[in-house]
């Protein structure tokens, strides 16, 4: 009996310690291990948003760049921050493993933060202060100053490439999919993960941006740098408690082999019985802590890669599991594409939304509100909505739908997409009102302060947070639907969409700015926002969101969720039916 209990205490999902030995469930993983991971993410979010939230203000007020150039520099950098995780996921899944990829990348991240703090602190690394209303009349930053600043920014971006796709995945790996109780905990992990990290975001969007605007940029960047160093130490302290996944080889190579093999055997007939397709013995997967996946009828053409033709060449013959893993990653691409536009909306928070705030009355008594601090309301709104969603909405919907998640992940994302349409419609109407007040008080041409409280922008910030509370499901979706051996790559899908969304924002901003200024027209986006037409630009975004939602409906209807790797979800469903029945 004692022997059986000892065997049952070992995890069944292939997790090991850093030496590759199987781990006991009672000794490692679970919420105890996740606490170290979550604490890191709180501080890391403080560091990242401490930079990004107010970066457009630093570009304009300190480096003396125009509106379009500043906004594009921000979105290009943020885009890089969110695209590099694709590279980090590759190294984690193929070579180093998630833990070591994360540790190395976090050190690079810290070096970038240190250099960035120096660049805003040393007088030789920044242009002289300028109080001119038009930044074009100020002395521009020198080539050396810009090189140091951008090297620091992009070193930081390289570091985040290894931390972002792996930290949440390391956290999720602490729960065993084959143990029903841990499966229950994992269902709430991503919601509480987001809840925890936004405490760091809220601190950055309120306290840090105030320090940067009113005290010093040195302290405003130095504090998150110190916080990041402390959080790395905390993460390393938790090392004895972590469960680890063994690297399964390059996911890109495995996927490429399936596609090439299927193309090379395009004229080969598929057997009527899927059992005739090539597959490894179950024991082979068990030895490596991997899962065997049964053949499915979706994307049938790729099944030809598993048809036996006498050759054992890995570029001509692939296992059924390998084929199904490839299908799972390819099936998510249309959903991934549908998230590009909402990611572009998120890019407006720290660029045009903040620039709008600089034109309004920010005084509350003797206190002046930093424009970037309004992003804190995005965080607060999201925190409140995530709690309400997890505590109440999910329970109500479980009773109705009998779905352990309440509603499906795609349904949750769809609600977020609808809210994005509402956000940009309200933003357009609010901007139209701001411009009418500017015209009424004669501050259009001189770009003076519009006698209108900055809180008029509050609805678009709050609703953006509400939309994000639903769209956060994309992180869980891409993790959940990715094969077990490609979880980091799956997580990188959710970061890649943010990167592409920011690059798309840069492209749209530059393109619309250039097109609307052709033939002597005034243009929609100028350095002087009072003479611009951001209301037209936001209305354009609302239409773009409507078109994107139609595309999402089309691709989500045809999406087939992957089968669970264990029966724990059925166990959970039965438990829920008993408690709600």
Secondary structure in CASP SS format (residue, H / E / C, confidence):
PFRMAT SS
TARGET T0000
AUTHOR 0000-0000-0000
METHOD secondary structure of the structure
MODEL  1
X C 1.00
X H 1.00
X H 1.00
X H 1.00
X H 1.00
X H 1.00
X H 1.00
X H 1.00
X C 1.00
X E 1.00
X C 1.00
X C 1.00
X C 1.00
X C 1.00
X C 1.00
X E 1.00
X C 1.00
X C 1.00
X C 1.00
X C 1.00
X C 1.00
X E 1.00
X C 1.00
X E 1.00
X C 1.00
X C 1.00
X C 1.00
X C 1.00
X C 1.00
X H 1.00
X H 1.00
X H 1.00
X H 1.00
X H 1.00
X H 1.00
X H 1.00
X H 1.00
X H 1.00
X H 1.00
X H 1.00
X H 1.00
X H 1.00
X H 1.00
X H 1.00
X H 1.00
X H 1.00
X H 1.00
X H 1.00
X H 1.00
X H 1.00
X H 1.00
X H 1.00
X C 1.00
X C 1.00
X H 1.00
X H 1.00
X H 1.00
X H 1.00
X H 1.00
X H 1.00
X H 1.00
X H 1.00
X C 1.00
X C 1.00
X C 1.00
X C 1.00
X H 1.00
X H 1.00
X H 1.00
X H 1.00
X H 1.00
X H 1.00
X H 1.00
X H 1.00
X H 1.00
X H 1.00
X H 1.00
X H 1.00
X H 1.00
X H 1.00
X H 1.00
X H 1.00
X H 1.00
X C 1.00
X H 1.00
X H 1.00
X H 1.00
X H 1.00
X H 1.00
X H 1.00
X H 1.00
X H 1.00
X H 1.00
X H 1.00
X H 1.00
X H 1.00
X H 1.00
X H 1.00
X H 1.00
X H 1.00
X H 1.00
X H 1.00
X H 1.00
X H 1.00
X H 1.00
X H 1.00
X H 1.00
X H 1.00
X H 1.00
X H 1.00
X H 1.00
X H 1.00
X H 1.00
X H 1.00
X H 1.00
X H 1.00
X H 1.00
X H 1.00
X H 1.00
X C 1.00
X C 1.00
X C 1.00
X H 1.00
X H 1.00
X H 1.00
X C 1.00
X C 1.00
X C 1.00
X C 1.00
X C 1.00
X C 1.00
X C 1.00
X C 1.00
X C 1.00
X H 1.00
X H 1.00
X H 1.00
X C 1.00
X C 1.00
X C 1.00
X C 1.00
X C 1.00
X H 1.00
X H 1.00
X H 1.00
X H 1.00
X H 1.00
X H 1.00
X H 1.00
X H 1.00
X H 1.00
X H 1.00
X H 1.00
X H 1.00
X H 1.00
X H 1.00
X H 1.00
X H 1.00
X H 1.00
X H 1.00
X H 1.00
X H 1.00
X H 1.00
X H 1.00
X H 1.00
X H 1.00
X H 1.00
X H 1.00
X H 1.00
X H 1.00
X H 1.00
X H 1.00
X C 1.00
X C 1.00
X C 1.00
X C 1.00
X C 1.00
X C 1.00
X C 1.00
X H 1.00
X H 1.00
X H 1.00
X H 1.00
X H 1.00
X H 1.00
X H 1.00
X H 1.00
X H 1.00
X H 1.00
X H 1.00
X H 1.00
X H 1.00
X H 1.00
X H 1.00
X H 1.00
X H 1.00
X H 1.00
X H 1.00
X H 1.00
X H 1.00
X H 1.00
X H 1.00
X H 1.00
X H 1.00
X H 1.00
X H 1.00
X H 1.00
X H 1.00
X H 1.00
X H 1.00
X H 1.00
X H 1.00
X H 1.00
X H 1.00
X C 1.00
X C 1.00
X H 1.00
X H 1.00
X H 1.00
X H 1.00
X H 1.00
X H 1.00
X H 1.00
X H 1.00
X H 1.00
X H 1.00
X H 1.00
X H 1.00
X H 1.00
X H 1.00
X H 1.00
X H 1.00
X H 1.00
X H 1.00
X H 1.00
X H 1.00
X H 1.00
X H 1.00
X H 1.00
X H 1.00
X H 1.00
X C 1.00
X C 1.00
X E 1.00
X C 1.00
X C 1.00
X C 1.00
X C 1.00
X C 1.00
X C 1.00
X H 1.00
X H 1.00
X H 1.00
X H 1.00
X H 1.00
X H 1.00
X H 1.00
X H 1.00
X H 1.00
X H 1.00
X H 1.00
X H 1.00
X H 1.00
X H 1.00
X C 1.00
X C 1.00
X C 1.00
X C 1.00
X C 1.00
X C 1.00
X C 1.00
X C 1.00
X C 1.00
X H 1.00
X H 1.00
X H 1.00
X C 1.00
X C 1.00
X C 1.00
X C 1.00
X C 1.00
X H 1.00
X H 1.00
X H 1.00
X H 1.00
X H 1.00
X H 1.00
X C 1.00
X C 1.00
X C 1.00
X C 1.00
X C 1.00
X C 1.00
X C 1.00
X C 1.00
X C 1.00
X C 1.00
X C 1.00
X C 1.00
X H 1.00
X H 1.00
X H 1.00
X H 1.00
X H 1.00
X H 1.00
X H 1.00
X C 1.00
X C 1.00
X C 1.00
X C 1.00
X C 1.00
X C 1.00
X C 1.00
X C 1.00
X C 1.00
X C 1.00
X C 1.00
X C 1.00
X C 1.00
X H 1.00
X H 1.00
X H 1.00
X H 1.00
X H 1.00
X H 1.00
X H 1.00
X H 1.00
X H 1.00
X H 1.00
X H 1.00
X H 1.00
X C 1.00
X H 1.00
X H 1.00
X H 1.00
X H 1.00
X H 1.00
X H 1.00
X C 1.00
X H 1.00
X H 1.00
X H 1.00
X H 1.00
X H 1.00
X H 1.00
X H 1.00
X H 1.00
X C 1.00
X C 1.00
X C 1.00
X C 1.00
X H 1.00
X H 1.00
X H 1.00
X H 1.00
X H 1.00
X H 1.00
X H 1.00
X C 1.00
X E 1.00
X E 1.00
X C 1.00
X E 1.00
X E 1.00
X C 1.00
X C 1.00
X E 1.00
X E 1.00
X C 1.00
X C 1.00
X H 1.00
X H 1.00
X H 1.00
X H 1.00
X H 1.00
X H 1.00
X H 1.00
X H 1.00
X H 1.00
X H 1.00
X H 1.00
X H 1.00
X H 1.00
X H 1.00
X H 1.00
X H 1.00
X H 1.00
X H 1.00
X H 1.00
X H 1.00
X H 1.00
X H 1.00
X H 1.00
X H 1.00
X H 1.00
X H 1.00
X H 1.00
X H 1.00
X H 1.00
X H 1.00
X H 1.00
X C 1.00
X C 1.00
X C 1.00
X C 1.00
X C 1.00
X C 1.00
X C 1.00
X H 1.00
X H 1.00
X H 1.00
X H 1.00
X H 1.00
X H 1.00
X H 1.00
X H 1.00
X H 1.00
X H 1.00
X H 1.00
X H 1.00
X H 1.00
X H 1.00
X H 1.00
X H 1.00
X H 1.00
X H 1.00
X H 1.00
X H 1.00
X H 1.00
X H 1.00
X H 1.00
X H 1.00
X H 1.00
X H 1.00
X H 1.00
X H 1.00
X H 1.00
X H 1.00
X H 1.00
X H 1.00
X C 1.00
X C 1.00
X C 1.00
X C 1.00
X C 1.00
X C 1.00
X C 1.00
X C 1.00
X C 1.00
X E 1.00
X E 1.00
X E 1.00
X E 1.00
X H 1.00
X H 1.00
X H 1.00
X H 1.00
X H 1.00
X H 1.00
X H 1.00
X H 1.00
X H 1.00
X H 1.00
X H 1.00
X H 1.00
X H 1.00
X H 1.00
X H 1.00
X H 1.00
X H 1.00
X H 1.00
X C 1.00
X H 1.00
X H 1.00
X H 1.00
X H 1.00
X H 1.00
X H 1.00
X H 1.00
X H 1.00
X H 1.00
X C 1.00
X C 1.00
X H 1.00
X H 1.00
X H 1.00
X H 1.00
X H 1.00
X H 1.00
X H 1.00
X H 1.00
X H 1.00
X H 1.00
X H 1.00
X H 1.00
X H 1.00
X H 1.00
X H 1.00
X H 1.00
X H 1.00
X H 1.00
X H 1.00
X H 1.00
X H 1.00
X H 1.00
X H 1.00
X H 1.00
X H 1.00
X H 1.00
X H 1.00
X H 1.00
X H 1.00
X H 1.00
X H 1.00
X H 1.00
X H 1.00
X C 1.00
X H 1.00
X H 1.00
X H 1.00
X C 1.00
X C 1.00
X C 1.00
X C 1.00
X C 1.00
X C 1.00
X C 1.00
X C 1.00
X H 1.00
X H 1.00
X H 1.00
X C 1.00
X C 1.00
X H 1.00
X H 1.00
X H 1.00
X H 1.00
X H 1.00
X H 1.00
X H 1.00
X H 1.00
X H 1.00
X H 1.00
X H 1.00
X H 1.00
X H 1.00
X H 1.00
X H 1.00
X H 1.00
X H 1.00
X H 1.00
X H 1.00
X H 1.00
X H 1.00
X H 1.00
X H 1.00
X H 1.00
X C 1.00
X C 1.00
X C 1.00
X C 1.00
X C 1.00
X C 1.00
X C 1.00
X C 1.00
X C 1.00
X C 1.00
X H 1.00
X H 1.00
X H 1.00
X H 1.00
X H 1.00
X H 1.00
X H 1.00
X H 1.00
X H 1.00
X H 1.00
X H 1.00
X H 1.00
X H 1.00
X C 1.00
END
